[in-house]
Amino acid sequence: MTADIAAILAIDGIATGAVYALVAIGTVLIFTVTRVIFIPFGDIAAFTALTLAALDARQLPGTVGLVVVLACMACVMEVVSLARAGEFRAVPKAVLGYLVLPLIVVGIVWLTMRFNPPMPVRIVLALLLIMPISPLLDRIVFRPIADASVLLLLTVSVALHFALVGLGLLFFGPEGVRTEPLTSMAIEIAGVHVSGQTVLILTAALVFSGLLFLFFDFTLIGKALRATALNRTGARLMGIRPARAGTIAYLLGSLMAGVSGILIAPVNTIFYDSGFLLGLKAFVGAIVGGMASYPGAALGAFGVGIIESFASFQSSTLKDVIVFSLLIPVLLWRSLASQHSEEEVEE
Amino acid sequence: MRKMLSLTALIGGLVAASTAQADITIGFVTSLSGPGASIGIPYGRGIQAAMEYKSEVNGEKIKLIQLDDGSDPSAATRNARKLIEEEKVDLLIGTATAPSTIAMMAVATELKVPMIAVSPVIGQPNPADQWGISVPQPASLLVKVVADRMKRDAMKNIGYIGFSDAWGDLVYNGAKAVEAEDGIKVLTNERYARVDTSVTGQILKVLAVRPDAVLIGGSGTQGALPLLALGERGFKGKTYGTVALVNPDFVRVGGKSAEGIQVSAGPVIVAEQLPDSHFAKKLALDFRAAFLKANNVPTTDGFSAYSFDGWMIFTTAAARALKTAKPGTVEFRKAMRDEILNTKELSGVHAVYNFKAGAYHGVDERALVIVRLVNGAWTYQP
């Protein structure tokens, strides 16, 4: 292990860590607002990469089918539950939100694809297509059990991940994809070759963390989300709808996962089932941050990336063992050091 | 309810009637989902092509039952049991990944049903109780032919990087076996998982030993990952691999970094470039035509051809076994096994097959040619 190699490994680890950080921040965001540990997050990132690759190949991506199916399911569920409650006046609005909006997105993609759009437009299209998936899944799967225990929500979330992987195979096929690099630039930092892609990944991670900070501290919606995270009942008494807060959290989280998917697509081969490990490692990072603090989750994710990079050099066969073994001391330290809150005791 | 009963009776009657005709029943397992799907799907298409090419033996119809094992050995085991115990198959063919194939082989041996494996199988069978054979070129032979080529290209120090699974072990051990006799030196043993997204660390370690050439023990699309990392680091040496890498997505994902890699592959990969005198030339072109007809896409990989060769072995053995026993009986299973192990000089599209009890594989060096990736196409290197 020379200094050169250490530098290369560190940069590789930071780049990987930045991707994990984006997903980890999204995971924490959704967890704090809805109490759901959203395991399928990595899948969302992988699907974004696959969507972009399909758009690059001038094909209509499988995501379109996924969004249409989910939109129809969510719409039916929403209308039925409204009808049961006798709130017929809210039905048109529900149809607009759950069916028409996602379909408009699909329509936009379908129309734009006719004109062979350039790369930046394709990236925006891929993100647009991915955005509705999580909120729709939330409506179909999590909303009916919103008041259940964290453990039940986690179990459902794991089941949902397996369902999504199956759907991914159906819609995207078994082959891996790799997209065109976003930039072919490269710079030298202290004699170490750093690709422009790495710089881009880091910048994106920093920009998004910064934007989130501003959003939560300086906008009304952000404050409402924070209120919901702190105390659902209290927030409801103040006129904040937890359901809507959840939808916004899922939308934001999808955006983060989508961006990380776009960023890793050129540097890694992404398969329909690549998302799980990505999500799991990001989750380890989020755990290090105690599932509560964004800077903590980001730091934890960077740590996971760097450790993974060095582990793959030291002992490539045991790489994942090393990464996941890290969880044990962290969990021990967390459980010994933290005060248990009232809510957890009730569960 | 009564309607249901009569319907069940009717279906039962139909099933009984169809089995009375004594079709030969084949149980085929492949990986249509999971990490092995990128090679499992071609295996499935190869069987469809083989059915297209030959769907009966001596006038007996062949009935094919296909199941998916999801790239999971325990599912493959369940599938094998189900096919034997419920569907009463005469022969098993399977499956896409090495661990699942080994699991299926264990079931076939236990329940005494012949099996044609379309993935490599390691080890030595007990000649008295051998129920399976394996179609593909064994890893040791694949690696031996590549190693001979490395020697011919005057390569000395070899870096190795491969999958952290049975396949990675097969290639590594094959390279190590050649090392003893051939004077090439394998200096690294780096591994990565099929789902990994970065191999920077492993590649740095490979490059640290300053290798003349790097040998890749991966398969399919993910086999391109080390090549991409080598390309990033500006590696100027040669790269070598095995037929497991050969599929269109490997070429697509590998792009410029995969250019120039030399792999040992079955002759079917470069069928149209073979000399007319080559044993595989005509059959390989027939196979391609049947594949196109069955699947409406041209074949571009070597995996589907293993299924096809397995089918060749099965149909020639079945033609002889039918003389002594009827399909659907224990005697037929035994006769099938004996006849499969009696295969002599059978030309397939990958190899000339000679099986005998005491070995799973039945191919020799005629089964391999070296092909090089030039401008995204595999070219024959005599």
Interface residues (C-beta under 8 A of the other chain):
Chain A: I5 I8 L9 D12 T16 G166 L169 P174 E175 G176 V177 R178 S195 I264 V267 N268 T269 I270 F271 D273 S274 F276 L277 L278 S309 F310 A311 S312 F313 Q314 S316 T317 K319 D320
Chain B: S33 G34 P35 A37 S38 G40 I41 S164 E190 R191 Y192 A193 V195 D196 T197 S198 V199 T200 G201 Q202 L204 K205 A208 T221 Q222 A224 L225 E232 D249 R252 V253
